[in-house]
Amino acid sequence: METKKKNKKGFTLLEVVIAMFVFVLVMMASTATFARAFRAYGDAKDIQENMENAQYAMNLMAKTFRTSSVMDSGSNYVEVYDYSQEKCFNYSFSGTELVRAEGSGSDPDNCSTSGSAIMTSGDVTGVFDVEESEEDVSVGKITVSMTITKGSNTVHLQTTTSLRDYSVSGISL
């Protein structure tokens, strides 16, 4: 009797199913990792854009504060009269935005602001800490602190600007 030798080429169905299962597990894990990485990149890009807008707003406020006297202030707002532009400016944190209102007038004591413009993007909160100039004592300063939030990411920015209202403080140059 002659025995035929079976030629066993290829994989069994069970081997193919196990290989596909392992492949699917590896692909799911790598897809989840890439998805997290792309989401983190998007969040970082968003917070970077919001931070750049906040830095621009801080620089604009600092430029205004340097040539201004404080007319009124609170923890979430400051109103100044800018002598170089002969305008009043009111900066305030309203909800999650920094808002700027401006008015005109050559008399700092009779200045009112109207209209407003949003200066920041994203979720921005903050406070103003004002030390007004005192006659024959000191030149004042304004510290602006902002917190920018995107999801679980938070960035803090702070700047302090000296008021150059030397005539108010009685300092002569």
HELIX and SHEET records of a PDB file:
HELIX    1   1 LEU A   13  ARG A   66  1                                  54    
HELIX    2   2 PRO A  108  ASN A  110  5                                   3    
HELIX    3   3 TYR A  166  SER A  169  1                                   4    
SHEET    1   A 5 SER A  68  SER A  73  0                                        
SHEET    2   A 5 TYR A  77  ASP A  82 -1                                        
SHEET    3   A 5 LYS A  87  SER A  94 -1                                        
SHEET    4   A 5 GLU A  97  SER A 104 -1                                        
SHEET    5   A 5 SER A 114  ILE A 118 -1                                        
SHEET    1   B 3 ASP A 123  GLU A 131  0                                        
SHEET    2   B 3 LYS A 141  LYS A 150 -1                                        
SHEET    3   B 3 ASN A 153  SER A 162 -1                                        
END                                                                             
